Amino acid sequence: MNSNQVNKYVETQVQAAADRKILPLVEAIKSEVAAQAEFFVNDTAPTEKVNKLNKESADRITKLQAELVKANTEVNALSVKLAEATAGAVNDGSTPA
């Protein structure tokens, strides 16, 4: 493999890891935020219930954010490992496939 192919491989692997680990967490957070907005838009429940639902949702978001930090750290570590492992690839001037 030449360096351009290696760079493309690294980018592909890092993106795949991000898609597997990070995107689902981001989507879950978006879903929780949307649910919180829905609590207030459809404010037919008593304030105490809305506040309780909102707090529970905020707690879930906090946990998801912690997982997001972990996932981001893992993806960054993968990126570094792949870059280090492929640093010796020959640069022959060709473009990635």
QUITA-V682650 format. One record per backbone hydrogen bond with DSSP energy under -1.0 kcal/mol. NH is the residue of the N-H (numbers start at 1). CO is the residue of the C=O. If there is no record, write none. Layout:
BEGIN
<<NH,CO> <NH,CO>>
END
This chain:
BEGIN
<<3,90> <6,2> <7,3> <8,4> <9,5> <10,6> <11,7> <12,8> <13,9> <14,10> <15,11> <16,12> <17,13> <18,14> <19,15> <20,16> <21,17> <22,18> <23,18> <26,22> <27,23> <28,24> <29,25> <30,26> <31,27> <32,28> <33,29> <34,30> <35,31> <36,32> <37,33> <38,34> <39,35> <40,36> <41,37> <42,38> <44,42> <50,46> <51,47> <52,48> <53,49> <54,50> <55,51> <56,52> <57,53> <58,54> <59,55> <60,56> <61,57> <62,58> <63,59> <64,60> <65,61> <66,62> <67,63> <68,64> <69,65> <70,66> <71,67> <72,68> <73,69> <74,70> <75,71> <76,72> <77,73> <78,74> <79,75> <80,76> <81,77> <82,78> <83,79> <84,80> <85,81> <86,82> <89,86>>
END
